[in-house]
Amino acid sequence: MRFFFLLIGCLFPGLLFPFPETRYPVTDIPPGLQVNADFIVRLSETRFDLKSLNHAEWTEHYVVTVFNEGASEQAVLREYYNNYNSIKSIEGYMYNAEGTLLKEFKSGDIIDQSAVRDGSLYSDDRVKIIHPLSVSYPFTVEYFVEISARKIINCPEWRPLDDYRESIQSSKLSISAPEGLFPRIHTERLPDDVSIIGDGITGKTWEIRDMKALEREPYGPGIKQISPVLMAAPANFSIKGYDGDFSTWKGVGLWMKSLYEGRDSLDSRFIENIRNDVDAETDTLVKVKILYRYMQRTCRYVNTNVGIGGWQPERANDVARLGYGDCKGLVNYTYALLKQFGIKSFCTLVKAGANSGLIVRDFPSNQFNHVILAVPFKKDTVWLECTDPMQPFGFLGSFTADRDALLLTGNGGVLVRTPRYPEKVNIEHSTAEIRMDSLGNASISIASSYKGLEFEEVESLLALNPEHLREKMKSLLDVPGMTLISVQLTSEGDFLPEAVEKLGITVKNYASMSGGRMFIPLDRFLEEPPLLKKNQFRKFELVLRKSYVHYDTVIIHLPQGFSPESMQPSFRFNTKFGSIASEVDSDGLTVKLCRKLEMEEGSFPSSDFDAFADFLQQLSRHDKAKLVVKH
């Protein structure tokens, strides 16, 4: 392939030679690769040629067969570019199951648009898209792409397996560079039979063949945690006069910090409205909170990904004047506000996202996608998320909590850990008071509170107006015969926020009647994880991503003349995954159920899955027991 590309330059084989009658018929796919596969990568060849510190070329040849509509997105080509990366050429073809050419994509079929449309004011980043449309499955697409880069901070990451239910027939990566410029390489989970061709100095090739599709398993790892990956990064580079050395985390931080230098100046006129409020306080923590709230009130998040690769923040004066910025711009502005009042803080890089995966600690490189602010105090550090105007002060949430982050100090980058939210702070407490009439109808009031990471369960609802909140709650409750009478949702608190929800509903025929008896369900307002089928052949580890505690109380006021006939007994069940404790009591007029559910986070071997499924079945079996009362 190397010499082939050198011979044809910017051209591709489809331009020089006529296509055979058929290409990539589905019958050529080994039967074993079709098992459990929604799509199959027939061929993926990526060649990355590092020419110098600030010039690289790469080519891509990609062929994928899609078997059903659910995987149709895998046939879409998206190639991103900006002022530093240019797309030299794109070719695309579509074939039917027999391998007959259906369509050759022309320039008019290629969509060229901004890469970040929603929430962006302007951006250097753009994307070219080919979106094939097919009326029958399976079908195959083939793409050829050539790209030229004038900045090289990250080499293309090679992750041949993108998703579950994907098979790979052949995937190959080749990297070449002049002696002394070959990038640093980090690999994880590459199969033993991967071929490595070359002397490791000027050229190297990795290849994966005949990888069968993996089935997604409940409570399993994300695909990034189990798929092969190769990361490549140059040790040294130079962009617009900013020279960098990424061989250490200190060097990564020094280069990133240099992009922020001189951009934190803030005219005094931008802080006159807040100066008196800040100066009136003696507590530094209160000062920080006042300035953070001021930033949230006066600025909004807008993606402004321009400049040096999108890594250099907007100037603090510009953010203050315009009233918007992206994550790094808003963080830099907040940093500048604190600096005006002598408060020290650090811009901090983080890999954000609830399931984004961890950074590789022993491979210093630009692995981050977000910026937050760290404000150190003697006993602790206050962490500030600056992009959300509704974010509680000092609360990170699952988006950036419990992961490595890079503090940008004057002496370089320092790896630190963002706060973890353990079980004891992630609490949901719900009380449902149910008043039954003699016909089985119910009038119900529910009061619930959500703290810590459980706050995120209702956080998005806080921004809804009353009408939309009401409609959303109707869809979430989904109780047959229900009428929503009232709904109220409020929040308060910093660091560990709490949301309080109050509902008033009526439910017709909430209980069933038979022979003078009333059968009252107890589980309608008890949250529980979904049931799982046991699977002794499970392949992957069991992953529980959040620890929490749920306290549930159900108080049932019986109709006049009715008394309990059958109540479920008290119940306790303890496992390594969590525990359940439930007690039922009655004074003859009311029945009270108190349940405590604790869930632990962590990774457990696949052999533990059946025990976890049994734990959930025990919980469900207990909750679905009905209270029986008689007249």
C-alpha positions in Angstrom: 0.0 0.0 0.0 2.8 2.4 0.8 4.4 2.2 -2.7 0.9 2.2 -4.3 0.0 5.5 -2.7 3.3 7.0 -3.7 2.8 6.0 -7.3 -0.7 7.5 -7.7 -0.1 10.6 -5.6 -3.4 12.3 -5.0 -5.3 9.8 -7.2 -7.1 6.6 -6.2 -7.4 3.4 -8.0 -11.0 4.0 -9.0 -9.9 7.0 -11.0 -7.2 5.1 -12.9 -8.6 1.7 -13.6 -12.2 0.5 -14.3 -14.0 -1.3 -11.5 -14.5 -5.1 -11.9 -18.1 -6.2 -12.3 -18.4 -6.8 -8.6 -16.6 -5.6 -5.5 -17.0 -6.8 -1.9 -19.9 -9.2 -2.3 -21.4 -10.3 1.0 -20.7 -13.9 0.1 -17.0 -13.2 0.4 -17.4 -12.5 4.2 -16.4 -15.5 6.3 -19.5 -16.9 7.9 -18.1 -16.7 11.4 -17.7 -12.9 11.1 -21.4 -12.5 10.3 -22.5 -14.0 13.7 -24.0 -11.3 15.9 -22.8 -8.6 13.5 -24.8 -5.5 12.6 -22.0 -4.3 10.4 -18.6 -5.6 9.3 -15.4 -3.6 8.5 -14.3 -5.4 5.4 -11.1 -3.3 5.0 -9.7 -0.3 6.9 -6.3 1.0 5.9 -4.9 4.2 7.5 -1.5 5.5 6.6 0.0 8.4 8.6 3.2 10.0 7.3 4.9 12.4 9.6 7.0 14.7 7.3 8.3 17.2 9.9 7.4 18.8 13.2 4.5 20.7 11.6 3.5 18.7 8.5 1.9 15.3 8.1 -0.1 13.5 5.5 -2.5 10.6 6.0 -4.7 8.5 3.7 -7.7 6.4 4.6 -9.3 3.5 2.7 -12.4 2.2 4.4 -14.9 -0.4 3.4 -17.9 -1.4 5.6 -20.9 -3.7 5.0 -24.1 -2.7 6.9 -26.6 -5.5 7.6 -29.6 -3.5 9.0 -31.1 -0.1 9.5 -30.0 0.1 13.1 -26.4 0.2 11.9 -26.9 2.6 8.9 -25.0 5.3 10.7 -21.8 3.2 10.3 -22.0 3.9 6.5 -21.8 7.6 7.0 -18.5 9.3 6.2 -17.5 12.3 8.4 -14.1 13.9 7.8 -13.2 16.9 10.0 -10.9 19.7 9.0 -10.0 23.3 10.0 -7.3 25.9 9.3 -4.6 23.4 10.2 -6.0 20.3 8.5 -7.2 20.2 4.9 -9.0 17.5 3.0 -7.2 17.0 -0.3 -9.6 14.5 -1.8 -12.6 12.2 -1.1 -14.0 9.3 -3.1 -17.0 7.2 -2.2 -18.9 4.3 -3.7 -21.9 2.2 -2.7 -22.5 -1.5 -3.6 -25.4 -3.9 -3.2 -25.2 -7.3 -1.5 -23.9 -8.9 -4.7 -21.1 -6.3 -5.0 -22.6 -4.4 -7.9 -21.8 -0.7 -8.0 -25.0 1.3 -7.1 -23.6 4.8 -6.8 -20.4 6.8 -7.1 -20.6 9.8 -4.8 -19.9 13.1 -6.6 -19.0 16.5 -5.2 -22.7 17.4 -5.0 -23.3 14.5 -2.7 -20.7 15.8 -0.1 -22.2 18.0 2.6 -19.7 20.7 3.9 -20.8 22.3 7.2 -19.7 23.6 10.5 -18.6 20.8 12.7 -20.2 22.3 15.8 -23.6 23.7 14.9 -25.6 23.8 18.2 -24.5 26.4 20.7 -21.7 27.7 18.5 -21.2 31.2 17.4 -18.2 30.6 15.2 -15.6 27.9 14.8 -12.7 27.0 12.6 -13.8 23.3 12.7 -15.8 22.0 9.7 -16.9 18.6 8.5 -17.5 16.9 5.1 -20.2 14.3 5.2 -21.4 11.6 2.8 -24.7 10.1 3.9 -25.6 7.1 1.8 -29.3 6.2 1.5 -30.2 2.6 0.9 -33.6 0.9 0.5 -32.3 -2.6 1.0 -29.8 -4.4 3.3 -27.1 -5.5 3.3 -25.1 -2.9 1.4 -21.5 -1.8 1.3 -19.7 1.5 1.1 -16.1 2.3 0.2 -14.3 5.5 0.9 -10.9 6.9 0.0 -9.7 10.1 1.8 -6.5 12.1 1.7 -5.7 14.7 4.4 -2.9 17.1 5.0 -2.1 18.5 8.4 0.0 21.6 9.3 -0.1 21.0 13.1 0.7 17.7 14.9 -0.1 17.6 18.5 -2.0 14.3 18.3 -1.5 11.7 15.7 -4.7 9.8 14.7 -5.8 7.5 17.4 -6.3 3.9 16.0 -9.3 2.3 17.6 -10.3 -0.4 15.1 -13.3 -1.6 17.1 -15.9 1.2 17.4 -18.9 -0.6 18.8 -20.5 -3.8 20.0 -22.0 -6.1 17.2 -19.1 -5.1 14.9 -16.8 -7.6 13.1 -13.5 -6.7 11.6 -12.2 -8.6 8.5 -9.1 -6.4 8.2 -7.9 -3.2 9.9 -4.5 -1.8 9.4 -2.5 1.3 10.6 0.9 2.3 9.2 3.0 5.1 10.6 6.2 6.5 9.0 8.5 9.3 10.0 12.0 10.6 9.5 14.6 9.1 11.9 14.3 11.0 15.2 10.7 12.1 14.6 8.9 8.8 15.0 6.0 9.5 17.5 5.7 7.8 20.9 3.3 4.9 20.9 1.0 3.4 23.5 -1.1 0.3 22.9 -3.8 -1.5 24.9 -5.5 -4.8 24.3 -4.0 -5.4 20.9 -4.3 -9.1 20.0 -1.1 -11.2 20.1 -1.3 -11.9 16.4 -1.2 -8.2 15.4 1.5 -7.9 12.8 4.2 -5.2 13.3 6.1 -4.5 10.2 9.2 -2.3 10.0 12.2 -1.4 12.0 10.2 0.7 14.6 12.2 3.9 13.7 11.1 5.0 10.3 8.1 2.8 9.7 5.7 0.5 11.4 2.4 -1.3 10.6 -0.2 -2.8 12.9 -2.9 -5.1 11.6 -6.0 -6.9 13.1 -7.8 -9.6 11.1 -10.9 -11.7 11.6 -12.1 -10.2 14.9 -15.6 -11.5 15.6 -18.5 -9.2 16.8 -19.0 -8.9 20.6 -22.4 -8.8 22.2 -23.3 -6.0 24.5 -24.0 -7.3 28.0 -26.1 -5.6 30.7 -24.0 -3.7 33.2 -21.0 -4.4 31.0 -18.0 -2.2 30.2 -18.1 0.5 27.6 -16.6 -0.5 24.3 -13.6 1.8 24.9 -12.7 -0.2 28.0 -12.4 -3.5 26.1 -11.5 -2.5 22.5 -7.9 -2.5 21.2 -6.4 1.0 20.9 -3.2 2.6 19.7 -2.3 6.1 20.7 0.5 8.1 19.1 1.9 11.5 20.0 5.0 13.4 19.0 7.4 14.2 21.8 8.1 17.7 20.3 6.1 20.0 18.1 5.8 23.7 17.1 2.6 25.6 16.3 2.6 29.3 15.5 5.7 29.9 17.6 4.5 27.9 20.5 7.0 25.0 21.0 5.9 22.1 23.0 7.4 18.9 24.6 4.8 16.3 25.5 7.2 13.7 26.8 6.1 14.5 30.4 3.0 15.8 32.1 5.0 18.8 33.2 5.7 19.5 29.6 2.1 19.1 28.5 1.1 21.6 31.3 3.8 24.1 30.4 2.7 24.2 26.8 -1.0 24.5 27.6 -0.2 27.1 30.3 1.7 29.2 27.7 -1.4 29.5 25.6 -3.2 31.2 28.5 -0.4 33.6 29.3 -1.3 37.3 28.8 -5.0 36.5 28.2 -6.2 37.0 31.8 -6.2 40.9 31.8 -9.5 42.4 32.8 -10.4 46.0 32.6 -11.7 47.5 35.9 -14.9 48.6 34.3 -16.0 44.9 33.9 -15.9 44.3 37.7 -17.3 47.6 39.0 -20.8 46.1 39.4 -19.5 43.4 41.7 -16.6 45.0 43.5 -18.5 46.3 46.4 -20.2 43.0 47.1 -16.8 41.2 47.1 -15.0 43.7 49.1 -17.7 43.7 51.8 -16.9 40.0 52.5 -14.0 38.8 54.6 -14.4 35.0 53.9 -12.5 34.1 50.8 -14.9 31.2 50.1 -17.8 33.6 50.0 -15.9 35.9 47.7 -15.3 33.0 45.3 -19.0 32.1 45.3 -20.0 35.7 44.6 -17.7 35.9 41.6 -18.7 32.5 40.3 -22.4 33.4 40.5 -21.6 36.7 38.8 -19.9 34.8 35.9 -22.9 32.5 35.6 -25.4 35.5 35.5 -23.5 37.5 33.0 -22.0 34.9 30.6 -23.3 32.0 28.6 -21.6 29.0 26.9 -21.0 29.3 23.2 -18.5 27.2 21.3 -15.9 29.5 19.9 -13.4 27.0 18.6 -10.9 29.2 16.7 -7.3 30.1 17.0 -4.5 27.7 17.9 -6.3 24.4 17.4 -9.1 25.4 19.7 -6.8 25.1 22.7 -6.1 28.8 23.3 -8.8 30.6 25.4 -10.5 33.8 24.4 -9.2 36.8 26.2 -10.9 37.5 29.5 -11.7 41.1 28.3 -13.5 39.7 25.2 -15.5 37.2 27.2 -16.6 40.0 29.7 -17.4 42.4 26.8 -19.3 39.9 24.7 -20.9 37.9 27.5 -20.1 34.5 26.1 -17.2 32.0 25.7 -16.5 28.3 25.5 -15.3 26.1 28.4 -11.7 27.4 28.3 -12.8 31.0 27.7 -15.2 31.0 30.6 -12.7 29.3 32.9 -10.0 31.8 31.9 -12.5 34.7 32.6 -13.4 33.2 36.0 -9.7 32.8 36.7 -9.2 36.5 35.8 -12.1 37.6 38.1 -10.6 35.8 41.0 -7.1 37.2 40.2 -8.5 40.7 40.4 -9.3 40.1 44.1 -6.1 38.3 44.9 -7.6 34.8 44.9 -5.4 32.0 43.4 -6.8 29.4 41.1 -5.7 27.0 38.4 -7.1 26.2 35.0 -7.5 22.4 34.8 -7.7 20.0 31.9 -10.0 17.0 32.3 -11.4 14.2 30.1 -15.1 14.9 30.6 -18.1 12.6 30.1 -19.9 10.0 32.3 -18.5 7.1 30.3 -15.5 8.8 28.7 -12.9 6.4 30.1 -9.8 7.3 32.0 -6.6 9.0 30.7 -3.5 6.9 30.3 -1.3 8.1 33.2 2.0 6.8 31.7 1.5 8.3 28.3 1.7 12.1 28.6 -0.3 13.7 25.7 -3.3 15.8 25.0 -6.0 13.4 26.2 -8.4 16.0 27.5 -11.6 17.5 26.1 -12.7 20.0 28.8 -11.5 22.7 31.2 -12.6 23.4 34.7 -11.2 25.6 37.5 -9.6 24.6 40.7 -9.5 27.0 43.6 -7.2 25.7 46.4 -7.9 26.3 50.1 -5.9 25.2 53.1 -8.0 22.1 53.8 -9.6 21.4 50.4 -10.0 22.5 46.8 -13.1 24.1 45.4 -13.9 22.8 41.9 -15.9 25.0 39.5 -17.7 24.0 36.3 -18.0 27.2 34.4 -20.2 26.3 31.4 -23.6 25.7 33.1 -25.4 28.8 34.5 -27.5 26.4 36.7 -24.6 24.5 38.1 -24.5 24.4 41.9 -21.4 26.1 43.4 -18.6 23.6 44.0 -20.4 20.6 42.4 -18.9 18.7 39.5 -21.2 15.8 39.1 -20.6 12.6 37.1 -19.4 14.7 34.1 -16.0 15.4 35.6 -15.9 13.8 39.0 -13.5 11.0 40.2 -10.9 11.1 37.5 -7.4 12.4 36.8 -7.0 16.0 35.7 -4.1 18.2 34.7 -3.5 21.3 36.8 -1.9 24.1 34.8 0.6 25.6 37.2 3.5 28.0 36.5 5.9 25.1 36.9 4.1 22.8 34.4 1.3 20.2 34.5 0.5 18.4 37.7 -1.9 15.4 37.7 -4.5 15.6 40.4 -7.7 13.8 41.2 -11.2 15.4 41.0 -13.6 14.7 43.9 -15.4 11.4 44.2 -19.0 11.2 45.4 -19.3 8.1 47.6 -22.5 6.2 48.5 -23.1 8.1 51.7 -23.6 11.4 49.8 -25.7 10.1 46.9 -29.1 9.8 48.6 -32.7 9.7 47.4 -35.4 9.8 50.0 -39.0 9.4 49.0 -42.2 9.3 51.0 -45.5 8.3 49.4 -48.7 8.8 51.4 -51.6 6.9 49.9 -55.2 7.5 51.0 -57.5 4.7 49.8 -61.3 4.8 49.4 -63.6 1.8 49.6 -63.7 1.5 45.8 -59.9 1.1 45.4 -59.3 4.6 44.3 -56.3 6.5 45.7 -55.3 10.0 46.5 -51.5 10.2 46.8 -48.9 12.8 47.8 -45.2 12.1 47.2 -42.3 14.0 48.6 -38.8 13.1 47.3 -35.4 14.6 47.8 -32.3 14.0 45.6 -28.8 14.7 46.9 -25.3 14.3 45.5 -25.1 12.4 42.2 -28.8 11.5 42.7 -29.4 15.3 42.1 -28.6 14.6 38.5 -31.7 12.4 38.1 -33.9 15.5 38.1 -31.4 18.3 37.4 -32.5 18.7 33.8 -36.1 19.2 35.0 -35.2 22.3 37.0 -34.9 24.4 33.9 -38.4 23.5 32.6 -41.3 25.9 32.9 -44.3 24.8 34.9 -46.3 23.6 31.9 -43.4 21.5 30.4 -42.5 20.2 33.9 -46.1 19.0 34.3 -46.1 17.2 31.0 -42.7 15.6 31.7 -43.8 14.3 35.1 -46.9 12.7 33.5 -44.7 10.7 31.1 -42.2 9.7 33.8 -44.9 8.5 36.3 -46.9 6.6 33.7 -49.4 5.1 36.2 -52.6 3.8 34.7 -55.6 5.9 35.7 -53.5 8.7 37.1 -54.4 12.4 37.2 -51.6 14.8 38.1 -53.0 17.4 40.5 -49.9 19.3 41.5 -46.1 19.3 40.9 -43.4 21.3 42.5 -39.6 21.0 42.0 -37.0 23.2 43.8 -33.3 23.0 44.6 -30.8 24.4 47.0 -27.3 23.9 48.4 -23.7 24.1 47.2 -21.1 21.3 46.9 -23.7 18.6 47.5 -26.9 20.1 46.1 -30.4 18.8 46.9 -33.5 18.9 44.8 -37.0 18.5 46.4 -39.9 17.2 44.4 -43.5 17.3 45.6 -46.4 15.7 43.7 -50.1 15.3 44.2 -51.9 12.7 42.2 -55.1 10.7 42.1 -55.3 7.1 40.7 -58.6 5.5 39.7 -58.7 1.7 40.5 -55.3 1.9 42.2 -56.2 -1.3 44.0 -58.1 -4.3 42.7 -61.2 -5.7 44.5 -62.3 -9.2 45.0 -64.7 -10.9 47.5 -64.6 -8.0 50.0 -60.8 -7.9 49.8 -58.7 -5.1 48.5 -55.3 -5.8 46.9 -53.0 -2.7 47.2 -49.7 -2.6 45.3 -46.7 -1.4 47.2 -44.2 -1.1 44.3 -45.7 1.6 42.2 -43.5 4.3 43.7 -40.4 2.2 44.7 -37.5 2.7 42.3 -35.5 -0.4 41.5 -33.0 -1.5 38.9 -34.3 -3.6 36.0 -34.5 -7.4 36.2 -31.7 -9.5 34.6 -31.7 -13.0 33.2 -28.9 -15.2 34.6 -26.1 -15.9 32.1 -23.5 -18.4 33.1 -21.7 -17.8 29.8 -21.2 -14.0 30.4 -17.9 -12.8 28.9 -17.3 -9.4 30.5 -16.9 -8.1 34.0 -19.9 -6.6 35.8 -19.6 -2.8 36.1 -21.7 -0.9 38.6 -21.0 2.8 37.9 -22.6 4.6 40.8 -23.0 3.9 44.5 -26.1 5.3 46.2 -28.7 4.9 48.9 -32.5 5.0 48.4 -34.8 5.4 51.4 -38.4 4.7 50.5 -41.4 5.1 52.8 -45.0 4.1 51.8 -47.8 5.0 54.2 -51.2 3.6 53.3 -54.3 5.0 55.0 -57.0 2.3 54.8 -60.7 3.0 54.1 -63.0 2.9 57.0 -64.0 -0.6 57.9 -61.0 -2.2 56.3 -58.1 -3.9 58.2 -54.9 -5.7 57.1 -55.3 -9.4 56.4 -51.9 -10.2 54.8 -48.7 -8.2 55.0 -45.2 -9.0 53.6 -42.8 -9.9 56.4 -39.7 -7.8 57.2 -36.8 -8.6 54.8 -33.0 -8.2 54.8 -30.6 -9.3 52.1 -26.9 -8.4 52.0 -24.5 -8.9 49.1 -21.2 -7.5 47.8 -23.2 -5.5 45.3 -25.5 -3.9 47.9 -28.2 -4.6 50.4 -31.9 -4.4 50.9 -33.7 -3.9 54.2 -37.5 -3.6 54.5 -39.9 -3.4 57.4 -43.7 -3.3 57.4 -45.8 -2.2 60.4 -49.5 -1.4 61.0 -51.7 0.1 63.7 -54.9 -1.2 62.1 -55.7 2.1 60.4 -52.5 2.6 58.4 -49.8 0.4 57.0 -46.3 1.7 56.8 -43.5 0.2 54.6 -39.9 1.4 55.1 -37.3 0.2 52.6 -33.6 0.9 52.3 -31.7 0.0 49.1 -27.9 0.4 49.0 -25.9 -0.1 45.8 -22.1 -0.3 45.6 -20.0 0.9 42.7 -17.2 -1.2 41.3 -16.1 -3.9 38.9 -16.8 -7.5 39.6 -15.7 -10.7 37.7 -18.1 -12.1 35.2 -18.7 -15.1 37.4 -20.5 -12.8 39.9 -23.2 -11.8 37.3 -25.7 -14.5 38.3 -25.4 -13.6 41.9 -26.1 -10.0 41.0 -29.1 -11.0 38.9 -30.4 -13.0 41.9 -29.9 -9.9 44.1 -32.2 -7.9 41.8 -34.8 -10.7 41.6 -34.9 -10.8 45.4 -35.6 -7.1 45.5 -38.3 -7.3 42.8 -40.0 -10.3 44.4 -40.2 -8.5 47.7 -41.5 -5.2 46.2 -44.2 -6.8 44.1 -45.9 -8.4 47.1 -49.3 -6.8 47.6 -50.9 -5.6 50.8 -54.2 -7.5 51.3 -56.9 -5.8 53.4 -60.5 -7.0 54.0 -63.7 -5.4 54.9 
